[in-house]
Amino acid sequence: MANLNLSVANVALPAIGKAFDSSQTALNLIAVGYSLGLAASVLYLGAVGDRHGRKLLLLLGTALSIPACLLAAFAPNDTVLAAARILGGLSAGMAYPTTLALITALWTGPARTKAIALWSALGGGISMLGPVIAGALLERFHWGSVFLVTLPLAVVALVMALLFVPAHANESAEPVDNLGGILSVLLVAGLVLAINFAAVPRQGASVVGLVVIALTAGAAFFRRQRRAPNPLYDLHIAGRRTFWVAACAGIIVYGSMMGSAFISQQYLQNVLGYSPVEAGAAILPLVVMIVLVAPRSAKLIETRGARTTLLIGYGSLFLAFAWMLLFWGEHSSYWHIGLAYVLIGTGSGFAGTPASHSLTGSVPVRRAGMASGTADLQRDLGGAIMQSIMGVLLTAGYASAFSAAVAASPESKQVSDQVRSELTKSFASAGEVARQHPQYADQIVAAARRSFLHGDDWAYAVGLAAIAMGALLVFLMFPHREAERELLRRYETEDSTAARAEPRA
């Protein structure tokens, strides 16, 4: 349910832009809002679940998702829609961390690896099915219908959680670090919002303020975690190589996957003229490859180690972004599109499981919520940051290219400042201007397509650079198979000794 909600908005963005005459920045916030709410709350609420009951948080979060979906579906403007998406993310922040935490608490060894592979495959596959389902709905219904698709799932999830999820499983008796939780929310929210508003004209003061909030909250958070008797985020555990390298690697993997889906769904509709259902169906090769590859990833981890498996995934993602940058243009055929999606699905399928597996293997069971929260952060913070960065670059590149096109036009002196602002605001706004001035419609649409391609090239180039840095980090810092197994055994011994010592203390 949470993963489907993460992605259903992408294919609806062109329709939402037309309905509300939204700026590209507003569309970016709608797309990233769910990830923002989830990423900002997942560490805090994961710890609350560890202490007060994972089943309770699962039920509360699933229930809260119902009004959040209804508010999004019937939002009167794009501001309310963005707020509803953030609320939906907060509801997922209650429910989602419990899933991997329960797997960690209930299974060990190869069984846990298989369970995590299934969790990763279903999560990644379902999230990428979002555009397919949303596209089919948009062919027949209002754009708001895409936010109603998870309501039946919410009902089923509530019943299944009530009946089958154990009420208590290796939960912590330690008090929750509420101050640390609040600081973590401010840190993530300030960072993501600052990135999103960075390209908005006349918002410099707001961006500076958000950066200050993020930096101040970040410094206070790390200071608090070093001094708190029961820290929200155990920095000793987070400093383990198999933990922090896997966390960083996963952020880039999932962020790249979600960022590419965010940009490409707009590209398929705006530039290539795909219908919503065609654009949604185009991503199916990605879904198929994730589902096929993730179980093989689990086997590869057992035989070759997480490092090798991660690097194979990174290699496939690098090829995908290079392909999109070089070969996705104004007249690309579907095989150009499908091949990139195959490579993204293969890379995410190989890299997703080891990134999550290494996190859960590096922590004691009583800290399962921390591992689960970090695994969720891989998807959600990675998605929020990469979508925000790629969205900002798309916005800036589009506006820059269209401004240059207007300046080079023989009719540039006849273009008012208001019309110029509408043309550079977003592709949807340029389409509205084209409808208002039919004599220039072909020129405006052609310029908008070229400008969009200019902006998405900027976005793909940054994605390519992020993937290269992530691969280098894994190559240099993640231990080889035998060293990894030795480290995990050592961590398990340390944690067992600490757990035995706690009652005597």
Beta strands, then each sheet from edge to edge (+ up, - down):
end
